[in-house]
Amino acid sequence: MNSDRRILHCDMNSFYASVELLSRPDIKDKPVAVAGDPDSRHGIILAKNELAKRFGVVTAETLQAARRKCPELITIPPHHDKYREYSNMLNSIYLEYTNLVEPFSVDESWLDVTASEMLLGDAKFIADSIRERVRSELGLTLSVGVSFNKIFAKMGSDYKKPDATTVISRDNFRELIWPMPVSEMFFVGRSTTTKLNNFGIHTISDLAHADQMLLSNAFGVHGVSLYKYANGLDDDPVRAYDNREDIKSVGHGMTFRRNLRGADDVGLAMTELSDKVSTRLRHHEKWARGVKIELTTPEFKRLSRQKRVPSPINSPAAFRNIAFELIKELNYTNKPIRLLTVTAIDLTDSPDGGQITIFSMGASTNENNQNAKDENIAKAMDDIRGKFGKSSIKFAHVIGNDIGIDED
């Protein structure tokens, strides 16, 4: 790869299921799945081991559907604290090779090992060394992509599983990447795939040779980025592990295709905005101790209101409920709204907020239990989107809306 950067993308194999089986050796040779609600026929499969995969069990399908394929499937509830603990141990191993470690999710991280090669060997050797250490020290396996940019490194870790290293270089990316369906391109979701197919773009090679003006007109800045990614032109750096941004607030706003009017419209908008905000919040491993809403009327009058919450939140359900209350307090449930923004404020690194306040003392046990349940559902959605793209799971009543919420 000459003077290029050497970037690894480390992606754990069946992470949730593998971690659970470490403490359940009695079922390691049986088909096992981690499910969001094992007591419900409609629970969602979050992860599965290799034996369950051979029966055709897939992530994001209902537990009922999975058991039709594999009646003897054993299900285990998720333990997110345990996954975070192992995630921290994994990143500690990565940090022994470079300080440029950027977590992408609980089980994925990018590493820039360019400066490490002089001491530790070439990038593929480092990748294989990491895989061996993780296997011997933690009892887990991972796949690693090695490339000259983050996008191709990510696609390399997906190229061959489980427990493999794939090198995607300037010499071979056209051979390895370009023949793939365009849906395999990182950051291309279901809706974008359909639109690209409608333009005659079916493979990543088609995307790499597409007219940039067409992509820009059809997808805006995202279209230009996709063209760059397909051609290996991504130059996004890997951030240092201790240099992650300490964010103070997270917000998302929309100007709608038509003015919102009535509780149904407001509720629909709140569902989408709260989902966006909470997803970003969880990505940063933050909780909010307050919620703020801002609205703009058709006459461009701006109104806002905010509220502290009894205990920190980061689930879409909690944000939606509080934001809807604030709209009611402004008496704008049935008045036209042109633009609406939901913002998580007063952020904290801990779900208990780090201290007991007069606000947290008011939280009931039922309320805290409901918040925990909502967070688990939200994390399950994060996992599905992380594996299958942003559009792989959405709230049902958002689909087919007429207020301008994109389905991708």
TILUM-180670 format. One record per residue (C-alpha): residue number from 1; residue in one letter; y, z, x. Coordinates in nm, 2 decimals. Each point is the difference from the previous one (the first is absolute). Layout:
REM TILUM-180670
+--------+------+--------+--------+--------+
| rodren | zami |     c2 |     c3 |     c1 |
+--------+------+--------+--------+--------+
|    NUM |    a |      Y |      Z |      X |
...
+--------+------+--------+--------+--------+
REM end
This chain:
REM TILUM-180670
+--------+------+--------+--------+--------+
| rodren | zami |     c2 |     c3 |     c1 |
+--------+------+--------+--------+--------+
|      1 |    m |   0.00 |   0.00 |   0.00 |
|      2 |    n |   0.22 |  -0.04 |   0.31 |
|      3 |    s |   0.34 |   0.18 |  -0.03 |
|      4 |    d |  -0.05 |   0.07 |  -0.37 |
|      5 |    r |  -0.02 |   0.35 |  -0.14 |
|      6 |    r |  -0.35 |   0.15 |  -0.04 |
|      7 |    i |  -0.02 |   0.15 |  -0.34 |
|      8 |    l |  -0.30 |   0.17 |  -0.16 |
|      9 |    h |  -0.05 |   0.07 |  -0.37 |
|     10 |    c |  -0.26 |   0.28 |  -0.05 |
|     11 |    d |  -0.15 |   0.01 |  -0.35 |
|     12 |    m |  -0.27 |   0.25 |  -0.09 |
|     13 |    n |  -0.32 |  -0.12 |  -0.17 |
|     14 |    s |  -0.05 |   0.15 |  -0.35 |
|     15 |    f |   0.22 |   0.29 |   0.11 |
|     16 |    y |  -0.02 |   0.23 |  -0.30 |
|     17 |    a |  -0.38 |  -0.05 |  -0.05 |
|     18 |    s |  -0.06 |   0.04 |   0.37 |
|     19 |    v |   0.19 |   0.32 |   0.03 |
|     20 |    e |  -0.18 |   0.14 |  -0.31 |
|     21 |    l |  -0.34 |  -0.08 |   0.14 |
|     22 |    l |   0.07 |   0.19 |   0.32 |
|     23 |    s |  -0.06 |   0.32 |  -0.20 |
|     24 |    r |  -0.27 |  -0.15 |  -0.22 |
|     25 |    p |  -0.27 |  -0.13 |   0.24 |
|     26 |    d |  -0.25 |   0.05 |  -0.28 |
|     27 |    i |   0.14 |  -0.31 |  -0.18 |
|     28 |    k |   0.10 |  -0.22 |   0.29 |
|     29 |    d |  -0.29 |  -0.24 |  -0.07 |
|     30 |    k |   0.08 |  -0.03 |  -0.37 |
|     31 |    p |   0.27 |  -0.21 |  -0.18 |
|     32 |    v |   0.31 |   0.21 |  -0.01 |
|     33 |    a |   0.35 |  -0.05 |  -0.14 |
|     34 |    v |   0.31 |   0.20 |  -0.01 |
|     35 |    a |   0.14 |  -0.01 |  -0.35 |
|     36 |    g |   0.33 |   0.12 |  -0.15 |
|     37 |    d |  -0.17 |   0.17 |  -0.29 |
|     38 |    p |  -0.38 |   0.03 |   0.04 |
|     39 |    d |  -0.03 |   0.17 |  -0.34 |
|     40 |    s |   0.15 |  -0.30 |  -0.19 |
|     41 |    r |  -0.18 |  -0.33 |  -0.08 |
|     42 |    h |   0.34 |  -0.16 |   0.07 |
|     43 |    g |   0.06 |   0.15 |   0.34 |
|     44 |    i |   0.11 |  -0.24 |   0.28 |
|     45 |    i |  -0.20 |  -0.06 |   0.31 |
|     46 |    l |   0.23 |   0.09 |   0.30 |
|     47 |    a |  -0.25 |  -0.06 |   0.28 |
|     48 |    k |  -0.37 |  -0.07 |   0.05 |
|     49 |    n |  -0.25 |   0.01 |   0.28 |
|     50 |    e |  -0.19 |  -0.31 |   0.14 |
|     51 |    l |  -0.30 |   0.07 |  -0.22 |
|     52 |    a |   0.21 |   0.00 |  -0.32 |
|     53 |    k |   0.17 |  -0.31 |   0.12 |
|     54 |    r |  -0.34 |  -0.18 |   0.02 |
|     55 |    f |  -0.04 |   0.06 |  -0.37 |
|     56 |    g |   0.32 |  -0.18 |  -0.06 |
|     57 |    v |   0.21 |   0.32 |  -0.06 |
|     58 |    v |   0.37 |  -0.08 |   0.07 |
|     59 |    t |   0.31 |   0.20 |   0.04 |
|     60 |    a |   0.23 |   0.02 |  -0.31 |
|     61 |    e |  -0.28 |  -0.07 |  -0.26 |
|     62 |    t |  -0.08 |   0.26 |  -0.26 |
|     63 |    l |  -0.27 |   0.25 |   0.06 |
|     64 |    q |  -0.18 |  -0.13 |  -0.31 |
|     65 |    a |  -0.01 |  -0.35 |   0.15 |
|     66 |    a |  -0.12 |   0.13 |   0.33 |
|     67 |    r |  -0.29 |   0.19 |  -0.16 |
|     68 |    r |  -0.11 |  -0.31 |  -0.18 |
|     69 |    k |  -0.05 |  -0.16 |   0.34 |
|     70 |    c |  -0.14 |   0.31 |   0.16 |
|     71 |    p |  -0.14 |   0.26 |  -0.24 |
|     72 |    e |  -0.09 |   0.24 |   0.28 |
|     73 |    l |   0.36 |   0.00 |   0.14 |
|     74 |    i |   0.11 |   0.35 |   0.12 |
|     75 |    t |   0.37 |   0.08 |  -0.06 |
|     76 |    i |   0.22 |   0.25 |   0.19 |
|     77 |    p |   0.35 |   0.10 |  -0.10 |
|     78 |    p |   0.27 |  -0.08 |   0.25 |
|     79 |    h |   0.13 |   0.27 |   0.24 |
|     80 |    h |   0.34 |  -0.13 |   0.13 |
|     81 |    d |   0.07 |   0.30 |   0.22 |
|     82 |    k |  -0.32 |  -0.07 |   0.19 |
|     83 |    y |   0.10 |  -0.37 |   0.04 |
|     84 |    r |   0.34 |   0.10 |   0.13 |
|     85 |    e |  -0.16 |   0.24 |   0.25 |
|     86 |    y |  -0.22 |  -0.28 |   0.14 |
|     87 |    s |   0.29 |  -0.24 |   0.00 |
|     88 |    n |   0.19 |   0.24 |   0.22 |
|     89 |    m |  -0.30 |   0.02 |   0.24 |
|     90 |    l |  -0.02 |  -0.37 |   0.01 |
|     91 |    n |   0.36 |  -0.04 |   0.09 |
|     92 |    s |  -0.04 |   0.27 |   0.26 |
|     93 |    i |  -0.26 |  -0.22 |   0.17 |
|     94 |    y |   0.22 |  -0.31 |  -0.02 |
|     95 |    l |   0.29 |   0.19 |   0.15 |
|     96 |    e |  -0.21 |   0.05 |   0.32 |
|     97 |    y |   0.03 |  -0.38 |   0.05 |
|     98 |    t |   0.37 |  -0.06 |  -0.09 |
|     99 |    n |   0.29 |   0.18 |  -0.16 |
|    100 |    l |   0.06 |  -0.32 |  -0.21 |
|    101 |    v |  -0.22 |   0.10 |  -0.29 |
|    102 |    e |   0.12 |  -0.10 |  -0.35 |
|    103 |    p |  -0.21 |   0.13 |  -0.29 |
|    104 |    f |  -0.02 |  -0.25 |  -0.29 |
|    105 |    s |  -0.21 |   0.21 |  -0.23 |
|    106 |    v |  -0.22 |   0.30 |   0.02 |
|    107 |    d |  -0.28 |  -0.21 |   0.16 |
|    108 |    e |   0.20 |  -0.27 |   0.18 |
|    109 |    s |   0.23 |  -0.01 |   0.30 |
|    110 |    w |   0.16 |  -0.25 |   0.24 |
|    111 |    l |   0.00 |   0.06 |   0.37 |
|    112 |    d |   0.21 |  -0.19 |   0.26 |
|    113 |    v |  -0.21 |   0.03 |   0.32 |
|    114 |    t |   0.19 |  -0.26 |   0.21 |
|    115 |    a |   0.12 |   0.26 |   0.25 |
|    116 |    s |  -0.34 |   0.17 |   0.01 |
|    117 |    e |  -0.20 |  -0.29 |   0.13 |
|    118 |    m |   0.09 |   0.05 |   0.36 |
|    119 |    l |  -0.16 |   0.35 |  -0.01 |
|    120 |    l |  -0.27 |  -0.03 |  -0.27 |
|    121 |    g |  -0.12 |  -0.36 |   0.01 |
|    122 |    d |   0.07 |  -0.29 |  -0.23 |
|    123 |    a |   0.07 |   0.04 |  -0.37 |
|    124 |    k |  -0.36 |  -0.09 |  -0.12 |
|    125 |    f |  -0.14 |   0.25 |   0.25 |
|    126 |    i |   0.24 |   0.27 |  -0.14 |
|    127 |    a |  -0.10 |  -0.09 |  -0.36 |
|    128 |    d |  -0.37 |   0.03 |   0.08 |
|    129 |    s |   0.06 |   0.33 |   0.18 |
|    130 |    i |   0.18 |   0.14 |  -0.30 |
|    131 |    r |  -0.28 |  -0.11 |  -0.23 |
|    132 |    e |  -0.25 |   0.18 |   0.22 |
|    133 |    r |   0.20 |   0.32 |   0.02 |
|    134 |    v |   0.05 |   0.01 |  -0.38 |
|    135 |    r |  -0.37 |  -0.05 |  -0.05 |
|    136 |    s |  -0.11 |   0.26 |   0.25 |
|    137 |    e |   0.28 |   0.26 |  -0.07 |
|    138 |    l |   0.05 |  -0.03 |  -0.37 |
|    139 |    g |  -0.32 |  -0.16 |  -0.12 |
|    140 |    l |   0.20 |  -0.29 |  -0.17 |
|    141 |    t |   0.03 |  -0.37 |   0.06 |
|    142 |    l |   0.30 |  -0.23 |   0.00 |
|    143 |    s |   0.08 |  -0.37 |   0.04 |
|    144 |    v |   0.28 |  -0.11 |   0.23 |
|    145 |    g |   0.21 |  -0.31 |   0.01 |
|    146 |    v |   0.16 |  -0.10 |   0.33 |
|    147 |    s |   0.28 |  -0.25 |   0.00 |
|    148 |    f |   0.35 |  -0.08 |   0.12 |
|    149 |    n |   0.17 |   0.11 |  -0.33 |
|    150 |    k |  -0.05 |   0.26 |  -0.27 |
|    151 |    i |  -0.10 |  -0.24 |  -0.28 |
|    152 |    f |  -0.28 |  -0.17 |   0.19 |
|    153 |    a |  -0.12 |   0.33 |   0.14 |
|    154 |    k |  -0.03 |   0.12 |  -0.36 |
|    155 |    m |  -0.18 |  -0.31 |  -0.10 |
|    156 |    g |  -0.23 |   0.04 |   0.30 |
|    157 |    s |  -0.11 |   0.34 |  -0.11 |
|    158 |    d |  -0.10 |  -0.15 |  -0.33 |
|    159 |    y |  -0.18 |  -0.30 |   0.15 |
|    160 |    k |  -0.32 |   0.17 |   0.10 |
|    161 |    k |  -0.14 |   0.33 |  -0.14 |
|    162 |    p |  -0.13 |   0.26 |   0.05 |
|    163 |    d |   0.04 |   0.13 |   0.36 |
|    164 |    a |   0.14 |  -0.31 |   0.17 |
|    165 |    t |   0.28 |  -0.13 |   0.22 |
|    166 |    t |   0.16 |  -0.34 |  -0.07 |
|    167 |    v |   0.25 |  -0.16 |   0.23 |
|    168 |    i |   0.25 |  -0.25 |  -0.16 |
|    169 |    s |   0.19 |  -0.17 |   0.28 |
|    170 |    r |   0.25 |  -0.28 |   0.02 |
|    171 |    d |  -0.29 |  -0.22 |   0.10 |
|    172 |    n |  -0.23 |   0.07 |  -0.30 |
|    173 |    f |   0.21 |   0.11 |  -0.29 |
|    174 |    r |   0.01 |  -0.35 |  -0.15 |
|    175 |    e |  -0.37 |  -0.01 |   0.02 |
|    176 |    l |  -0.06 |   0.35 |  -0.14 |
|    177 |    i |   0.29 |   0.05 |  -0.24 |
|    178 |    w |   0.11 |  -0.33 |  -0.13 |
|    179 |    p |  -0.32 |  -0.10 |  -0.19 |
|    180 |    m |   0.01 |   0.32 |  -0.21 |
|    181 |    p |   0.12 |  -0.01 |  -0.36 |
|    182 |    v |   0.37 |   0.07 |  -0.03 |
|    183 |    s |  -0.09 |   0.32 |  -0.20 |
|    184 |    e |  -0.13 |   0.14 |   0.33 |
|    185 |    m |   0.34 |  -0.01 |   0.15 |
|    186 |    f |   0.15 |   0.35 |   0.05 |
|    187 |    f |   0.26 |   0.07 |  -0.27 |
|    188 |    v |  -0.12 |  -0.27 |  -0.23 |
|    189 |    g |  -0.09 |   0.15 |  -0.33 |
|    190 |    r |  -0.16 |  -0.15 |  -0.31 |
|    191 |    s |   0.31 |  -0.13 |  -0.16 |
|    192 |    t |   0.13 |  -0.15 |   0.32 |
|    193 |    t |  -0.34 |  -0.17 |   0.06 |
|    194 |    t |   0.02 |  -0.16 |  -0.35 |
|    195 |    k |   0.36 |  -0.13 |   0.07 |
|    196 |    l |  -0.10 |  -0.13 |   0.34 |
|    197 |    n |  -0.30 |  -0.17 |  -0.14 |
|    198 |    n |   0.22 |  -0.17 |  -0.26 |
|    199 |    f |   0.20 |  -0.15 |   0.29 |
|    200 |    g |  -0.33 |  -0.13 |   0.15 |
|    201 |    i |  -0.01 |   0.28 |   0.26 |
|    202 |    h |  -0.37 |   0.11 |   0.01 |
|    203 |    t |  -0.06 |   0.10 |   0.36 |
|    204 |    i |   0.19 |   0.19 |   0.26 |
|    205 |    s |   0.03 |  -0.33 |   0.19 |
|    206 |    d |   0.17 |  -0.15 |  -0.31 |
|    207 |    l |   0.24 |   0.29 |   0.01 |
|    208 |    a |   0.07 |  -0.04 |   0.37 |
|    209 |    h |   0.09 |  -0.37 |  -0.07 |
|    210 |    a |   0.18 |   0.05 |  -0.32 |
|    211 |    d |   0.37 |  -0.10 |  -0.05 |
|    212 |    q |   0.21 |   0.31 |   0.09 |
|    213 |    m |   0.27 |  -0.09 |  -0.26 |
|    214 |    l |  -0.26 |  -0.02 |  -0.27 |
|    215 |    l |  -0.14 |   0.35 |   0.10 |
|    216 |    s |   0.36 |   0.14 |   0.02 |
|    217 |    n |   0.09 |  -0.14 |  -0.35 |
|    218 |    a |  -0.32 |   0.12 |  -0.16 |
|    219 |    f |  -0.03 |   0.35 |   0.17 |
|    220 |    g |   0.33 |   0.08 |   0.16 |
|    221 |    v |  -0.02 |   0.19 |   0.33 |
|    222 |    h |  -0.36 |   0.08 |  -0.06 |
|    223 |    g |  -0.09 |  -0.37 |   0.01 |
|    224 |    v |   0.17 |  -0.04 |   0.34 |
|    225 |    s |  -0.19 |   0.30 |   0.13 |
|    226 |    l |  -0.33 |  -0.14 |  -0.12 |
|    227 |    y |   0.07 |  -0.33 |   0.19 |
|    228 |    k |   0.07 |   0.20 |   0.31 |
|    229 |    y |  -0.32 |   0.22 |  -0.04 |
|    230 |    a |  -0.22 |  -0.31 |  -0.04 |
|    231 |    n |   0.14 |  -0.16 |   0.31 |
|    232 |    g |  -0.04 |   0.32 |   0.21 |
|    233 |    l |   0.37 |   0.05 |   0.03 |
|    234 |    d |   0.01 |   0.37 |  -0.11 |
|    235 |    d |   0.19 |   0.20 |   0.25 |
|    236 |    d |   0.01 |   0.34 |  -0.18 |
|    237 |    p |  -0.04 |   0.28 |   0.27 |
|    238 |    v |  -0.24 |   0.29 |  -0.02 |
|    239 |    r |   0.20 |   0.31 |  -0.04 |
|    240 |    a |  -0.06 |   0.31 |   0.21 |
|    241 |    y |  -0.20 |   0.27 |  -0.18 |
|    242 |    d |   0.27 |   0.26 |   0.05 |
|    243 |    n |   0.28 |  -0.23 |  -0.10 |
|    244 |    r |  -0.08 |  -0.05 |  -0.36 |
|    245 |    e |   0.30 |   0.00 |  -0.23 |
|    246 |    d |   0.09 |   0.33 |  -0.16 |
|    247 |    i |   0.11 |  -0.12 |  -0.34 |
|    248 |    k |   0.23 |   0.20 |  -0.22 |
|    249 |    s |  -0.05 |  -0.18 |  -0.33 |
|    250 |    v |  -0.20 |  -0.29 |  -0.15 |
|    251 |    g |   0.13 |  -0.21 |  -0.28 |
|    252 |    h |  -0.07 |  -0.32 |  -0.19 |
|    253 |    g |   0.23 |  -0.19 |  -0.24 |
|    254 |    m |  -0.02 |  -0.31 |  -0.21 |
|    255 |    t |   0.24 |  -0.23 |  -0.19 |
|    256 |    f |  -0.20 |  -0.11 |  -0.30 |
|    257 |    r |  -0.05 |  -0.35 |  -0.14 |
|    258 |    r |   0.16 |   0.13 |  -0.32 |
|    259 |    n |   0.16 |   0.33 |  -0.09 |
|    260 |    l |  -0.23 |   0.29 |  -0.07 |
|    261 |    r |   0.03 |   0.15 |  -0.35 |
|    262 |    g |  -0.22 |   0.25 |  -0.16 |
|    263 |    a |  -0.27 |   0.25 |   0.12 |
|    264 |    d |  -0.27 |  -0.27 |   0.05 |
|    265 |    d |   0.23 |  -0.20 |   0.24 |
|    266 |    v |   0.11 |   0.31 |   0.19 |
|    267 |    g |  -0.35 |   0.13 |   0.03 |
|    268 |    l |  -0.13 |  -0.34 |   0.13 |
|    269 |    a |   0.28 |  -0.01 |   0.27 |
|    270 |    m |  -0.06 |   0.37 |   0.09 |
|    271 |    t |  -0.37 |  -0.07 |   0.05 |
|    272 |    e |   0.07 |  -0.27 |   0.25 |
|    273 |    l |   0.28 |   0.17 |   0.19 |
|    274 |    s |  -0.18 |   0.33 |   0.02 |
|    275 |    d |  -0.31 |  -0.17 |   0.13 |
|    276 |    k |   0.20 |  -0.18 |   0.27 |
|    277 |    v |   0.18 |   0.33 |   0.11 |
|    278 |    s |  -0.31 |   0.22 |   0.00 |
|    279 |    t |  -0.20 |  -0.26 |   0.19 |
|    280 |    r |   0.26 |  -0.01 |   0.28 |
|    281 |    l |   0.03 |   0.38 |   0.00 |
|    282 |    r |  -0.38 |   0.04 |   0.05 |
|    283 |    h |   0.01 |  -0.26 |   0.28 |
|    284 |    h |   0.24 |   0.22 |   0.18 |
|    285 |    e |  -0.20 |   0.31 |  -0.09 |
|    286 |    k |   0.29 |   0.16 |  -0.18 |
|    287 |    w |   0.05 |   0.19 |  -0.32 |
|    288 |    a |   0.33 |   0.02 |  -0.21 |
|    289 |    r |   0.16 |   0.32 |  -0.12 |
|    290 |    g |   0.24 |  -0.20 |  -0.22 |
|    291 |    v |   0.04 |  -0.32 |  -0.19 |
|    292 |    k |   0.32 |  -0.21 |  -0.06 |
|    293 |    i |   0.06 |  -0.28 |  -0.24 |
|    294 |    e |   0.29 |  -0.25 |   0.01 |
|    295 |    l |   0.07 |  -0.26 |  -0.27 |
|    296 |    t |   0.25 |  -0.28 |  -0.04 |
|    297 |    t |   0.10 |  -0.11 |  -0.35 |
|    298 |    p |   0.07 |  -0.37 |  -0.10 |
|    299 |    e |   0.37 |   0.08 |   0.05 |
|    300 |    f |  -0.08 |   0.12 |   0.36 |
|    301 |    k |   0.06 |   0.36 |  -0.08 |
|    302 |    r |  -0.20 |   0.23 |   0.23 |
|    303 |    l |  -0.16 |   0.33 |  -0.10 |
|    304 |    s |  -0.23 |   0.23 |   0.19 |
|    305 |    r |  -0.19 |   0.33 |  -0.04 |
|    306 |    q |  -0.23 |   0.20 |   0.22 |
|    307 |    k |  -0.24 |   0.29 |  -0.04 |
|    308 |    r |  -0.19 |   0.24 |   0.23 |
|    309 |    v |  -0.37 |   0.04 |  -0.08 |
|    310 |    p |  -0.20 |   0.32 |  -0.01 |
|    311 |    s |  -0.24 |  -0.12 |   0.27 |
|    312 |    p |   0.00 |  -0.30 |   0.23 |
|    313 |    i |  -0.14 |  -0.33 |  -0.15 |
|    314 |    n |  -0.10 |  -0.34 |   0.13 |
|    315 |    s |  -0.20 |  -0.15 |  -0.30 |
|    316 |    p |   0.14 |  -0.28 |  -0.22 |
|    317 |    a |  -0.08 |   0.20 |  -0.32 |
|    318 |    a |   0.22 |   0.29 |   0.12 |
|    319 |    f |   0.29 |  -0.22 |   0.09 |
|    320 |    r |  -0.02 |  -0.20 |  -0.32 |
|    321 |    n |   0.00 |   0.31 |  -0.22 |
|    322 |    i |   0.30 |   0.16 |   0.18 |
|    323 |    a |   0.19 |  -0.33 |   0.02 |
|    324 |    f |  -0.05 |  -0.06 |  -0.37 |
|    325 |    e |   0.13 |   0.35 |  -0.07 |
|    326 |    l |   0.32 |  -0.08 |   0.19 |
|    327 |    i |   0.05 |  -0.32 |  -0.19 |
|    328 |    k |  -0.02 |   0.21 |  -0.32 |
|    329 |    e |   0.25 |   0.25 |   0.13 |
|    330 |    l |   0.24 |  -0.29 |   0.06 |
|    331 |    n |  -0.07 |  -0.11 |  -0.36 |
|    332 |    y |  -0.08 |  -0.35 |   0.12 |
|    333 |    t |  -0.36 |  -0.04 |  -0.14 |
|    334 |    n |   0.13 |  -0.24 |  -0.27 |
|    335 |    k |   0.30 |  -0.14 |   0.17 |
|    336 |    p |   0.00 |  -0.32 |   0.21 |
|    337 |    i |  -0.07 |   0.04 |   0.37 |
|    338 |    r |   0.05 |  -0.28 |   0.25 |
|    339 |    l |  -0.11 |   0.16 |   0.32 |
|    340 |    l |  -0.21 |   0.31 |   0.06 |
|    341 |    t |  -0.09 |   0.20 |   0.32 |
|    342 |    v |  -0.24 |   0.28 |   0.05 |
|    343 |    t |   0.03 |   0.21 |   0.33 |
|    344 |    a |  -0.21 |   0.27 |   0.15 |
|    345 |    i |   0.24 |   0.26 |   0.16 |
|    346 |    d |  -0.02 |   0.32 |   0.20 |
|    347 |    l |  -0.32 |  -0.11 |   0.18 |
|    348 |    t |  -0.25 |   0.23 |   0.16 |
|    349 |    d |  -0.31 |  -0.04 |   0.22 |
|    350 |    s |  -0.20 |   0.24 |  -0.21 |
|    351 |    p |  -0.12 |   0.00 |  -0.36 |
|    352 |    d |   0.09 |   0.37 |  -0.02 |
|    353 |    g |   0.36 |  -0.07 |   0.12 |
|    354 |    g |  -0.04 |   0.24 |   0.29 |
|    355 |    q |   0.16 |   0.29 |  -0.19 |
|    356 |    i |   0.00 |   0.18 |  -0.34 |
|    357 |    t |   0.31 |  -0.05 |  -0.20 |
|    358 |    i |   0.13 |   0.10 |  -0.34 |
|    359 |    f |  -0.10 |  -0.36 |  -0.10 |
|    360 |    s |  -0.35 |   0.01 |   0.13 |
|    361 |    m |  -0.06 |   0.34 |  -0.17 |
|    362 |    g |   0.05 |  -0.17 |  -0.33 |
|    363 |    a |  -0.29 |  -0.24 |   0.05 |
|    364 |    s |  -0.30 |   0.08 |  -0.22 |
|    365 |    t |  -0.36 |  -0.02 |   0.12 |
|    366 |    n |  -0.07 |  -0.27 |  -0.25 |
|    367 |    e |   0.30 |  -0.20 |   0.13 |
|    368 |    n |  -0.11 |   0.04 |   0.36 |
|    369 |    n |  -0.36 |  -0.11 |  -0.09 |
|    370 |    q |   0.13 |  -0.30 |  -0.18 |
|    371 |    n |   0.22 |  -0.10 |   0.30 |
|    372 |    a |  -0.30 |   0.03 |   0.22 |
|    373 |    k |  -0.21 |  -0.22 |  -0.23 |
|    374 |    d |   0.28 |  -0.26 |  -0.02 |
|    375 |    e |   0.03 |  -0.01 |   0.38 |
|    376 |    n |  -0.38 |  -0.06 |   0.03 |
|    377 |    i |   0.03 |  -0.29 |  -0.24 |
|    378 |    a |   0.29 |  -0.14 |   0.19 |
|    379 |    k |  -0.18 |   0.03 |   0.33 |
|    380 |    a |  -0.29 |  -0.19 |  -0.15 |
|    381 |    m |   0.24 |  -0.28 |  -0.09 |
|    382 |    d |   0.14 |   0.00 |   0.35 |
|    383 |    d |  -0.35 |  -0.04 |   0.14 |
|    384 |    i |  -0.08 |  -0.29 |  -0.22 |
|    385 |    r |   0.33 |  -0.17 |   0.08 |
|    386 |    g |  -0.05 |   0.06 |   0.37 |
|    387 |    k |  -0.33 |  -0.18 |  -0.01 |
|    388 |    f |   0.07 |  -0.27 |  -0.26 |
|    389 |    g |   0.37 |  -0.06 |  -0.01 |
|    390 |    k |   0.30 |   0.13 |  -0.20 |
|    391 |    s |  -0.09 |  -0.19 |  -0.31 |
|    392 |    s |  -0.37 |   0.12 |  -0.01 |
|    393 |    i |   0.08 |   0.29 |  -0.24 |
|    394 |    k |   0.29 |   0.05 |  -0.23 |
|    395 |    f |   0.09 |   0.20 |  -0.31 |
|    396 |    a |  -0.13 |  -0.20 |  -0.29 |
|    397 |    h |   0.31 |   0.00 |  -0.22 |
|    398 |    v |   0.21 |  -0.15 |   0.29 |
|    399 |    i |  -0.20 |  -0.32 |   0.00 |
|    400 |    g |   0.15 |  -0.29 |  -0.20 |
|    401 |    n |   0.34 |   0.17 |  -0.04 |
|    402 |    d |   0.32 |  -0.19 |  -0.07 |
|    403 |    i |   0.25 |   0.21 |   0.18 |
|    404 |    g |  -0.06 |  -0.16 |   0.35 |
|    405 |    i |  -0.25 |   0.23 |   0.16 |
|    406 |    d |  -0.20 |  -0.21 |   0.24 |
|    407 |    e |  -0.37 |   0.01 |  -0.02 |
|    408 |    d |  -0.06 |  -0.03 |   0.37 |
+--------+------+--------+--------+--------+
REM end
